[in-house]
Amino acid sequence: MGRRILNDALRSMVNAERRGKATVDLKPISTLMSSFLRIMKHHGYIRDFQVYDPHRVGRITVELQGRINDCKALTFRKDLKARDIEAYRLKTLPTHQWGYVVITTPDGILDHEEAIKKNVGGQVLGFFH
């Protein structure tokens, strides 16, 4: 259920970006979604995001920057070992220069570069470029 909510939110962001919107509201929310957005903000794909009323239904307002080409969440489980992360990235992302694969690991939710540095594997949540 959580991955479906994440995928709907990411697709809403891509659609708003293509229409030239400056902000987008995401409902319903989850902590997984805010962790994914934190990674996107860290790499400069979104400007900022605000979580409103996290203990109830809530919403997240995301300020878009115009850098997102595509952003998807995997709705199925894809387990990766630490040594297979780079091969998966090369297969999934369209170019070697930009884009990130987001992985949930025992050390938390990380992008593929941090997971390789820490030498941990996990499940793929999604990717953006």
MDTraj code that builds the backbone (N, CA, C; nanometers):
import mdtraj as md
import numpy as np

residues = "MET GLY ARG ARG ILE LEU ASN ASP ALA LEU ARG SER MET VAL ASN ALA GLU ARG ARG GLY LYS ALA THR VAL ASP LEU LYS PRO ILE SER THR LEU MET SER SER PHE LEU ARG ILE MET LYS HIS HIS GLY TYR ILE ARG ASP PHE GLN VAL TYR ASP PRO HIS ARG VAL GLY ARG ILE THR VAL GLU LEU GLN GLY ARG ILE ASN ASP CYS LYS ALA LEU THR PHE ARG LYS ASP LEU LYS ALA ARG ASP ILE GLU ALA TYR ARG LEU LYS THR LEU PRO THR HIS GLN TRP GLY TYR VAL VAL ILE THR THR PRO ASP GLY ILE LEU ASP HIS GLU GLU ALA ILE LYS LYS ASN VAL GLY GLY GLN VAL LEU GLY PHE PHE HIS".split()
xyz = np.array([
    [0.0814, -0.1194, 0.0000],
    [0.0000, 0.0000, 0.0000],
    [0.0860, 0.1261, 0.0000],
    [0.1940, 0.1298, 0.0775],
    [0.2767, 0.2484, 0.0858],
    [0.3455, 0.2821, -0.0454],
    [0.3834, 0.1814, -0.1212],
    [0.4514, 0.2067, -0.2475],
    [0.3555, 0.2611, -0.3521],
    [0.2309, 0.2226, -0.3450],
    [0.1309, 0.2760, -0.4375],
    [0.1078, 0.4252, -0.4112],
    [0.1009, 0.4627, -0.2847],
    [0.0855, 0.6036, -0.2478],
    [0.2066, 0.6833, -0.2953],
    [0.3260, 0.6277, -0.2775],
    [0.4478, 0.6948, -0.3216],
    [0.4483, 0.7120, -0.4729],
    [0.4097, 0.6093, -0.5466],
    [0.4079, 0.6173, -0.6918],
    [0.3085, 0.7229, -0.7399],
    [0.1897, 0.7289, -0.6801],
    [0.0912, 0.8308, -0.7172],
    [0.1451, 0.9715, -0.6912],
    [0.2133, 0.9900, -0.5795],
    [0.2684, 1.1214, -0.5464],
    [0.3782, 1.1613, -0.6445],
    [0.4656, 1.0681, -0.6786],
    [0.5742, 1.0992, -0.7708],
    [0.5215, 1.1297, -0.9106],
    [0.4196, 1.0573, -0.9527],
    [0.3599, 1.0845, -1.0842],
    [0.2912, 1.2208, -1.0846],
    [0.2306, 1.2606, -0.9724],
    [0.1697, 1.3939, -0.9624],
    [0.2761, 1.5022, -0.9765],
    [0.3929, 1.4785, -0.9188],
    [0.5019, 1.5753, -0.9310],
    [0.5498, 1.5865, -1.0751],
    [0.5642, 1.4746, -1.1443],
    [0.6091, 1.4766, -1.2832],
    [0.5062, 1.5475, -1.3711],
    [0.3789, 1.5195, -1.3499],
    [0.2744, 1.5830, -1.4301],
    [0.2696, 1.7339, -1.4059],
    [0.2831, 1.7766, -1.2803],
    [0.2837, 1.9198, -1.2495],
    [0.4064, 1.9871, -1.3107],
    [0.5186, 1.9170, -1.3080],
    [0.6414, 1.9700, -1.3670],
    [0.6249, 1.9900, -1.5175],
    [0.5635, 1.8951, -1.5838],
    [0.5427, 1.9049, -1.7289],
    [0.4446, 2.0159, -1.7657],
    [0.3509, 2.0455, -1.6766],
    [0.2559, 2.1538, -1.7017],
    [0.3123, 2.2895, -1.6633],
    [0.4291, 2.2928, -1.6023],
    [0.4937, 2.4182, -1.5671],
    [0.4483, 2.4766, -1.4348],
    [0.3930, 2.3953, -1.3474],
    [0.3478, 2.4434, -1.2165],
    [0.4687, 2.4691, -1.1258],
    [0.4511, 2.5609, -1.0320],
    [0.5582, 2.5928, -0.9373],
    [0.5510, 2.5065, -0.8124],
    [0.4281, 2.4686, -0.7709],
    [0.4109, 2.3854, -0.6523],
    [0.3092, 2.2760, -0.6817],
    [0.3116, 2.1739, -0.5992],
    [0.2149, 2.0652, -0.6093],
    [0.1837, 2.0169, -0.4671],
    [0.0565, 1.9852, -0.4417],
    [0.0142, 1.9302, -0.3130],
    [-0.0013, 1.7795, -0.3260],
    [0.0553, 1.7064, -0.2317],
    [0.0505, 1.5607, -0.2325],
    [-0.0331, 1.5121, -0.1160],
    [-0.1328, 1.4284, -0.1453],
    [-0.2184, 1.3677, -0.0435],
    [-0.2445, 1.2242, -0.0853],
    [-0.2560, 1.1305, -0.0016],
    [-0.2165, 1.1238, 0.1397],
    [-0.0649, 1.1206, 0.1515],
    [-0.0162, 1.1272, 0.2742],
    [0.1282, 1.1334, 0.2954],
    [0.1755, 1.0131, 0.3766],
    [0.3052, 0.9926, 0.3743],
    [0.3664, 0.8884, 0.4568],
    [0.5083, 0.9322, 0.4907],
    [0.5673, 0.8689, 0.5890],
    [0.7051, 0.9010, 0.6246],
    [0.8007, 0.8558, 0.5144],
    [0.7653, 0.7495, 0.4441],
    [0.8443, 0.7022, 0.3317],
    [0.8515, 0.8095, 0.2229],
    [0.7395, 0.8751, 0.1977],
    [0.7343, 0.9805, 0.0970],
    [0.8224, 1.0987, 0.1369],
    [0.8178, 1.1385, 0.2620],
    [0.9000, 1.2515, 0.3057],
    [1.0488, 1.2163, 0.3009],
    [1.0852, 1.0912, 0.3250],
    [1.2253, 1.0494, 0.3127],
    [1.2712, 1.0531, 0.1674],
    [1.1839, 1.0097, 0.0751],
    [1.2152, 1.0137, -0.0678],
    [1.2338, 1.1584, -0.1130],
    [1.1452, 1.2476, -0.0671],
    [1.1555, 1.3892, -0.1027],
    [1.2798, 1.4542, -0.0435],
    [1.3205, 1.4102, 0.0756],
    [1.4418, 1.4618, 0.1373],
    [1.5635, 1.4318, 0.0498],
    [1.5684, 1.3111, -0.0079],
    [1.6793, 1.2741, -0.0967],
    [1.6739, 1.3575, -0.2242],
    [1.5535, 1.3802, -0.2786],
    [1.5401, 1.4628, -0.3986],
    [1.5848, 1.6068, -0.3717],
    [1.5521, 1.6577, -0.2544],
    [1.5931, 1.7938, -0.2179],
    [1.7444, 1.8015, -0.2001],
    [1.8024, 1.7004, -0.1401],
    [1.9468, 1.6973, -0.1174],
    [2.0237, 1.7041, -0.2497],
    [1.9716, 1.6402, -0.3537],
    [2.0378, 1.6380, -0.4841],
    [1.9922, 1.7508, -0.5761],
    [1.9045, 1.8396, -0.5290],
    [1.8680, 1.9576, -0.6051],
    [1.7585, 1.9390, -0.7080],
    [1.6776, 1.8348, -0.6958],
    [1.5703, 1.8128, -0.7919],
    [1.4422, 1.8862, -0.7531],
    [1.4262, 1.9203, -0.6257],
    [1.3153, 2.0047, -0.5808],
    [1.3733, 2.1132, -0.4909],
    [1.3013, 2.2256, -0.4803],
    [1.3502, 2.3349, -0.3962],
    [1.3309, 2.3042, -0.2487],
    [1.2059, 2.2757, -0.2121],
    [1.1734, 2.2549, -0.0715],
    [1.0403, 2.1826, -0.0627],
    [1.0109, 2.1271, 0.0547],
    [0.8795, 2.0687, 0.0786],
    [0.8401, 2.0927, 0.2226],
    [0.7103, 2.1085, 0.2442],
    [0.6545, 2.1327, 0.3769],
    [0.5506, 2.0258, 0.4063],
    [0.5568, 1.9689, 0.5263],
    [0.4591, 1.8694, 0.5703],
    [0.3586, 1.9393, 0.6605],
    [0.2314, 1.9320, 0.6236],
    [0.1252, 1.9931, 0.7032],
    [0.0430, 1.8841, 0.7699],
    [0.0283, 1.8930, 0.9004],
    [-0.0549, 1.8032, 0.9803],
    [-0.0166, 1.6560, 0.9599],
    [0.1040, 1.6163, 1.0012],
    [0.1500, 1.4804, 0.9747],
    [0.0789, 1.3722, 1.0556],
    [0.0092, 1.4084, 1.1642],
    [-0.0524, 1.3066, 1.2486],
    [-0.1927, 1.2699, 1.2020],
    [-0.2478, 1.3467, 1.1131],
    [-0.3793, 1.3153, 1.0581],
    [-0.3617, 1.2791, 0.9111],
    [-0.4576, 1.3087, 0.8291],
    [-0.4449, 1.2766, 0.6864],
    [-0.3307, 1.3559, 0.6255],
    [-0.3279, 1.4854, 0.6456],
    [-0.2152, 1.5696, 0.6091],
    [-0.1945, 1.5870, 0.4596],
    [-0.0967, 1.6723, 0.4297],
    [-0.0567, 1.6951, 0.2917],
    [0.0863, 1.7463, 0.2920],
    [0.1519, 1.7296, 0.1793],
    [0.2868, 1.7805, 0.1596],
    [0.2816, 1.8772, 0.0422],
    [0.3343, 1.9969, 0.0603],
    [0.3455, 2.0939, -0.0482],
    [0.4907, 2.0951, -0.0952],
    [0.5098, 2.0671, -0.2237],
    [0.6432, 2.0575, -0.2815],
    [0.6645, 2.1752, -0.3761],
    [0.7759, 2.2459, -0.3590],
    [0.8144, 2.3521, -0.4515],
    [0.9037, 2.2911, -0.5587],
    [0.8557, 2.2931, -0.6825],
    [0.9278, 2.2306, -0.7927],
    [1.0345, 2.3239, -0.8481],
    [1.1358, 2.2649, -0.9088],
    [1.2474, 2.3422, -0.9608],
    [1.2592, 2.3319, -1.1122],
    [1.1938, 2.2362, -1.1742],
    [1.2018, 2.2213, -1.3185],
    [1.3090, 2.1254, -1.3646],
    [1.3599, 2.0408, -1.2755],
    [1.4683, 1.9491, -1.3120],
    [1.4227, 1.8047, -1.3268],
    [1.3009, 1.7712, -1.2884],
    [1.2568, 1.6317, -1.2899],
    [1.2136, 1.5937, -1.4305],
    [1.2803, 1.4961, -1.4895],
    [1.2386, 1.4414, -1.6184],
    [1.1434, 1.3244, -1.5990],
    [1.1781, 1.2356, -1.5075],
    [1.0936, 1.1211, -1.4777],
    [1.1212, 1.0781, -1.3349],
    [1.0182, 1.0227, -1.2722],
    [1.0281, 0.9857, -1.1318],
    [0.9255, 0.8753, -1.1078],
    [0.9711, 0.7577, -1.0685],
    [0.8798, 0.6454, -1.0483],
    [0.9161, 0.5681, -0.9226],
    [0.8143, 0.5072, -0.8652],
    [0.8344, 0.4167, -0.7522],
    [0.8000, 0.2757, -0.7991],
    [0.8780, 0.1794, -0.7570],
    [0.8493, 0.0411, -0.7909],
    [0.7384, -0.0103, -0.7005],
    [0.6350, -0.0691, -0.7587],
    [0.5244, -0.1208, -0.6792],
    [0.5478, -0.2667, -0.6412],
    [0.6560, -0.3254, -0.6894],
    [0.6904, -0.4628, -0.6536],
    [0.8225, -0.4619, -0.5774],
    [0.8506, -0.5724, -0.5098],
    [0.9750, -0.5822, -0.4336],
    [1.0903, -0.6182, -0.5256],
    [1.1971, -0.5428, -0.5162],
    [1.3190, -0.5715, -0.5912],
    [1.4343, -0.5638, -0.4930],
    [1.4833, -0.6804, -0.4531],
    [1.5946, -0.6859, -0.3591],
    [1.7262, -0.6715, -0.4348],
    [1.8180, -0.5943, -0.3776],
    [1.9499, -0.5754, -0.4367],
    [2.0577, -0.6021, -0.3335],
    [2.1598, -0.6735, -0.3745],
    [2.2786, -0.6874, -0.2924],
    [2.3680, -0.5674, -0.3189],
    [2.4599, -0.5417, -0.2301],
    [2.5462, -0.4240, -0.2418],
    [2.6268, -0.4278, -0.3714],
    [2.6696, -0.5449, -0.4137],
    [2.7522, -0.5536, -0.5343],
    [2.6704, -0.5397, -0.6632],
    [2.5358, -0.5525, -0.6545],
    [2.4509, -0.5443, -0.7733],
    [2.3881, -0.4068, -0.7942],
    [2.4132, -0.3121, -0.7052],
    [2.3486, -0.1809, -0.7138],
    [2.3919, -0.1063, -0.8393],
    [2.5197, -0.1058, -0.8695],
    [2.5698, -0.0317, -0.9858],
    [2.5150, -0.0896, -1.1165],
    [2.5064, -0.2204, -1.1268],
    [2.4502, -0.2823, -1.2481],
    [2.3027, -0.2468, -1.2641],
    [2.2291, -0.2435, -1.1532],
    [2.0875, -0.2055, -1.1596],
    [2.0723, -0.0594, -1.2010],
    [2.1581, 0.0273, -1.1497],
    [2.1530, 0.1689, -1.1854],
    [2.1783, 0.1880, -1.3343],
    [2.2775, 0.1194, -1.3873],
    [2.3081, 0.1312, -1.5295],
    [2.1932, 0.0803, -1.6161],
    [2.1224, -0.0209, -1.5678],
    [2.0106, -0.0765, -1.6436],
    [1.8866, 0.0118, -1.6358],
    [1.8649, 0.0775, -1.5231],
    [1.7417, 0.1522, -1.4997],
    [1.7479, 0.2959, -1.5493],
    [1.8549, 0.3663, -1.5178],
    [1.8637, 0.5085, -1.5508],
    [1.9080, 0.5269, -1.6956],
    [1.8588, 0.6326, -1.7628],
    [1.8879, 0.6492, -1.9050],
    [2.0292, 0.6970, -1.9355],
    [2.0994, 0.7532, -1.8387],
    [2.2325, 0.8057, -1.8632],
    [2.3214, 0.7820, -1.7415],
    [2.4499, 0.7878, -1.7629],
    [2.5455, 0.7678, -1.6543],
    [2.5695, 0.8958, -1.5755],
    [2.5278, 1.0114, -1.6284],
    [2.5662, 1.1388, -1.5709],
    [2.4741, 1.1871, -1.4593],
    [2.3455, 1.1588, -1.4661],
    [2.2560, 1.2071, -1.3617],
    [2.1489, 1.1040, -1.3335],
    [2.0771, 1.1255, -1.2249],
    [1.9724, 1.0345, -1.1820],
    [2.0171, 0.9515, -1.0633],
    [1.9186, 0.9117, -0.9833],
    [1.9483, 0.8389, -0.8605],
    [1.8457, 0.7285, -0.8405],
    [1.8915, 0.6172, -0.7867],
    [1.8062, 0.5076, -0.7448],
    [1.7958, 0.5166, -0.5931],
    [1.6741, 0.5104, -0.5396],
    [1.6520, 0.5209, -0.3958],
    [1.6265, 0.3810, -0.3405],
    [1.7006, 0.3470, -0.2354],
    [1.6978, 0.2120, -0.1793],
    [1.6694, 0.2211, -0.0305],
    [1.5838, 0.1314, 0.0196],
    [1.5631, 0.1224, 0.1633],
    [1.6558, 0.0130, 0.2158],
    [1.7373, 0.0488, 0.3124],
    [1.8410, -0.0396, 0.3651],
    [1.8259, -0.0495, 0.5163],
    [1.9022, -0.1367, 0.5807],
    [1.9020, -0.1386, 0.7272],
    [1.9539, -0.0079, 0.7883],
    [2.0310, 0.0691, 0.7111],
    [2.0818, 0.1981, 0.7575],
    [1.9865, 0.3128, 0.7282],
    [1.8689, 0.2858, 0.6755],
    [1.7715, 0.3893, 0.6417],
    [1.7506, 0.3977, 0.4919],
    [1.6807, 0.5008, 0.4491],
    [1.6537, 0.5201, 0.3069],
    [1.7680, 0.6016, 0.2481],
    [1.8382, 0.5431, 0.1496],
    [1.9583, 0.6023, 0.0923],
    [1.9479, 0.6049, -0.0595],
    [2.0280, 0.6928, -0.1221],
    [2.0409, 0.6833, -0.2673],
    [2.1492, 0.5796, -0.2985],
    [2.1651, 0.5475, -0.4268],
    [2.2561, 0.4383, -0.4616],
    [2.4020, 0.4708, -0.4290],
    [2.4415, 0.5978, -0.4366],
    [2.5799, 0.6333, -0.4067],
    [2.6136, 0.6096, -0.2593],
    [2.5227, 0.6505, -0.1700],
    [2.5466, 0.6300, -0.0267],
    [2.5442, 0.4817, 0.0081],
    [2.4557, 0.4054, -0.0565],
    [2.4487, 0.2618, -0.0300],
    [2.5767, 0.1917, -0.0734],
    [2.6342, 0.2349, -0.1859],
    [2.7598, 0.1755, -0.2314],
    [2.8729, 0.2111, -0.1353],
    [2.8763, 0.3376, -0.0877],
    [2.9801, 0.3787, 0.0075],
    [2.9722, 0.2994, 0.1370],
    [2.8483, 0.2767, 0.1861],
    [2.8303, 0.2036, 0.3107],
    [2.8309, 0.0525, 0.2906],
    [2.8324, 0.0077, 0.1630],
    [2.8344, -0.1343, 0.1279],
    [2.7152, -0.2090, 0.1876],
    [2.5943, -0.1530, 0.1685],
    [2.4718, -0.2181, 0.2140],
    [2.3767, -0.2345, 0.0958],
    [2.3012, -0.3399, 0.0986],
    [2.1981, -0.3639, -0.0008],
    [2.0617, -0.3408, 0.0608],
    [1.9580, -0.3666, -0.0162],
    [1.8232, -0.3479, 0.0346],
    [1.7212, -0.3617, -0.0764],
    [1.6071, -0.2981, -0.0575],
    [1.4994, -0.3021, -0.1564],
    [1.4917, -0.1691, -0.2294],
    [1.4700, -0.1765, -0.3598],
    [1.4570, -0.0562, -0.4400],
    [1.3207, 0.0056, -0.4170],
    [1.3173, 0.1347, -0.3832],
    [1.1914, 0.2085, -0.3709],
    [1.1523, 0.2716, -0.5031],
    [1.2473, 0.3324, -0.5701],
    [1.2176, 0.3996, -0.6954],
    [1.3407, 0.4698, -0.7473],
    [1.3200, 0.5553, -0.8472],
    [1.4297, 0.6291, -0.9057],
    [1.3786, 0.7624, -0.9577],
    [1.4703, 0.8548, -0.9780],
    [1.4375, 0.9832, -1.0397],
    [1.5573, 1.0312, -1.1198],
    [1.5254, 1.1056, -1.2263],
    [1.6294, 1.1681, -1.3090],
    [1.5719, 1.2881, -1.3794],
])
top = md.Topology()
chain = top.add_chain()
for i, resn in enumerate(residues, 1):
    res = top.add_residue(resn, chain, resSeq=i)
    for name in ("N", "CA", "C"):
        top.add_atom(name, md.element.get_by_symbol(name[0]), res)
traj = md.Trajectory(xyz[None], top)
